[in-house]
Amino acid sequence: MIPDRLLERLQWYEQHAAQWKISPASIGLTAPQALALDAAVQAARTAYDDAQSARAKAKSATLTQKSLFSVMDSIGSDDLRFIRAYAESRPTQAERDAVFAAAQIDPPAPPTPAGPPVPPTDVVGDPNADGTVTLQWKGSTASQTFFTVWRRTGSNTTWSQVGAVASKTFIDPSVPAGTPSVRYYVKAQRNTEVSPNSDETVVNFGQAA
């Protein structure tokens, strides 16, 4: 009968307490009982209103905090960027370190050396109607890595480099006419470091390899 929800319960008691104190004896209550309930309801109403006000203030304070932290972070990020740029503009490492020390921030970590290049994977070759071959593969081009493409034709056992590209696709325009099949592999290279060969892929031109 009495609602479970807080506000609905308070409103229920407000309605009934106001009615019960008019003629408490007619409903089996004493005047002190009815007045005690009325006082309790009024105290509950004050507490509820205070709690609602506090919640609204807390929500407003939280939104204000979020906004001001955003402003702080934006300005701070700009300042850090200027400090780092100023430090990097100093001509010697000692002067750069002095700027970071004065600002009480860590200098940037030295770049992590790139690991050895990894051989490409999933090399696929597709013959085109004009006699060229389109090759595609998976691999990383990080740290200026590029790829070299190697080919041997037919029964030839000698591999020849036919391309070097920074992308992960290559069109071989120089397949000798009449070649029954072509094999390819790809290597990744960074400066003088070269990866192992990728798996070979075979492109057939209407005949078995």
Stockholm file with secondary structure:
# STOCKHOLM 1.0

chainA/1-209         MIPDRLLERLQWYEQHAAQWKISPASIGLTAPQALALDAAVQAARTAYDDAQSARAKAKSATLTQKSLFSVMDSIGSDDLRFIRAYAESRPTQAERDAVFAAAQIDPPAPPTPAGPPVPPTDVVGDPNADGTVTLQWKGSTASQTFFTVWRRTGSNTTWSQVGAVASKTFIDPSVPAGTPSVRYYVKAQRNTEVSPNSDETVVNFGQAA
#=GR chainA/1-209 SS CCCSSHHHHHHHHHHHHHHHTTSGGGGTCCHHHHHHHHHHHHHHHHHHHHHHHHHHHHHHHHHHHHHHHHHHHHHHHHHHHHHHHHHHTSSSHHHHHHHHHHHTCCCCCCCCCCCCCCCCEEEEEEECTTSCEEEEEECCCGGGCEEEEEEEETTCCCCEEEEEESSSEEEECCCCTTCSEEEEEEEEEETTEECCCCCCEEEESSSCC
#=GC SS_cons         CCCSSHHHHHHHHHHHHHHHTTSGGGGTCCHHHHHHHHHHHHHHHHHHHHHHHHHHHHHHHHHHHHHHHHHHHHHHHHHHHHHHHHHHTSSSHHHHHHHHHHHTCCCCCCCCCCCCCCCCEEEEEEECTTSCEEEEEECCCGGGCEEEEEEEETTCCCCEEEEEESSSEEEECCCCTTCSEEEEEEEEEETTEECCCCCCEEEESSSCC
//
